[in-house]
């Protein structure tokens, strides 16, 4: 019989530079804590890590506040293209979809592909898979994201990316951050899984591929799991998620692995963040940006990083 461990959970809704006051902060906090409460209950009821991760990603994709699923940003041609991946640490198995349109929950396709011999599909293949799964066509566009795109188009797309959080007061200045959602879970049997989903940077060149559907941004083994957020190109250049996980596998504590990896990222002037768990139940988060929209359950209580604005590169519990 498998020994029982205390489940642990951490999620994120992106990283960036501002939440523009308490209104934005409290709204984001409510959204993140609602997901934590529901998904942690699933873990306590015996859900396996990968199931909990998918459910958490679905909830975050369904919240129009975040840049994934409903509420995804528009690319330079005014279209929404989403990417998502799932990695089951117990199985050592990665799956994902790249630049898919017209589905509600890209993470569902990543979950389906876990049991496929072809586990990462790009736009055309992802669309064909959605038809095969008989998923209904879905328009993820929100008025706020359309307004954001129209404003930026009038300015000839001078912003490098769209806002991390879709709030009326944030659309005026769309440099608020880098939007991705992610979930990392440790279940009662000690299994780890990580999932990440995004609508992309916004305003980007057609065909640009996010880190969210790559191991660079989403990686888990039996030792640790990591989901990243921030500028995808920076995450890819650091190969951040596997870098942290491999260091834990090679004997570093999660805290040490996060500290070294974020120190390197900071020295390399990267703009990114990450959430992480290890098999012992340690929880960690890190950022080189000003804010990280993360929340966690340590087995006793819910905490979050929304007001963590110090100069430290990582947090840990």
C-alpha positions, 0 to 999 in steps of 0.5 A, a space after each residue: 500500500 502506498 504511503 500517504 503524504 500531505 498534498 501540496 499545491 501551488 498555482 500562478 496567474 502570471 508575472 508582471 510589473 503592477 496590479 494598479 491598486 488594491 482593487 486589482 490585487 483583491 480581485 486577483 487574490 479572490 480568483 487565485 484562492 478560489 482555485 486553490 480551495 477547490 483543487 486542494 479539496 480534490 487532492 484531499 479526496 484522493 485525486 492524482 496530481 495530474 488530474 488536480 493540475 488539469 482541473 486547476 488549469 481549467 478553472 484558471 483558463 475559464 477566468 477571463 481575468 487571466 491570459 489563458 483560455 477565455 481572456 487570452 490576448 490577441 496576436 498581431 493579426 487579431 486572432 487568439 492562439 493558445 498553447 498548453 502543456 501537461 507533464 506527469 512527473 510520476 510517468 515522466 511524460 510531457 504532452 502539449 498543444 501549440 497555437 490552438 484556436 477555438 477551444 475553451 480549455 487547451 489543457 484538455 487536449 494536452 491531457 488527452 495527448 498524455 496517452 498518445 504516441 504523438 504527444 505535442 501537436 502544433 496548430 493544424 494538428 491541434 485543430 484536428 485533435 479538437 475535432 476528433 475529441 468532438 470539442 465544441 467550437 469556442 470563442 475565447 475573445 473578451 471585450 477587454 482583450 479586444 479593447 486592448 488590441 484596438 488601442 495597441 493597433 492604433 499605436 502601431 503595436 509599440 508594446 512588447 506584450 499585452 497585460 497579464 491581467 485583464 481589468 478595465 483600469 489596466 487596459 489603459 496601460 498594457 505593459 502590466 505583465 506577462 500572462 500565463 497560468 500554471 499549476 503544480 501539485 503533489 498528491 497524497 501518494 507523492 506523485 508530482 505533476 505540472 501544467 501551464 497554459 497561455 494565450 501568448 504575449 499578445 501582438 506577437 508575430 503569427 506563428 510565435 511559439 510560447 514556452 508554455 508548451 515546451 519543457 523549458 516552461 513546464 517540467 516535472 519528474 518524481 523529484 520536483 515540478 515547475 511551471 514558469 511564467 514571464 517572457 517566454 523567450 527568456 524562459 526558453 533561453 534559461 531552460 528554466 523549468 528543467 534547470 531547476 528540476 535537474 538540480 533537485 534531482 542531482 541533490 540540491 534542495 528545492 530552495 537551493 535550486 531555485 536560488 541558484 537558477 534565479 540568481 543566474 536568470 537575474 544576472 542574465 537580465 531575464 524577465 520571468 517567474 516560476 512556481 515549484 514543488 518537490 517530492 518532500 512537500 517543499 514549496 517555492 516560488 521565484 521572480 525577476 519581475 516586480 510581481 508574481 501572481 501566485 498562491 499556494 496551500 501548504 497543508 494548513 493554510 493558503 498563502 500568496 505572493 501578491 504583495 511580495 515586492 521585495 528584492 529577494 529572488 525567491 520565496 519558500 515554505 
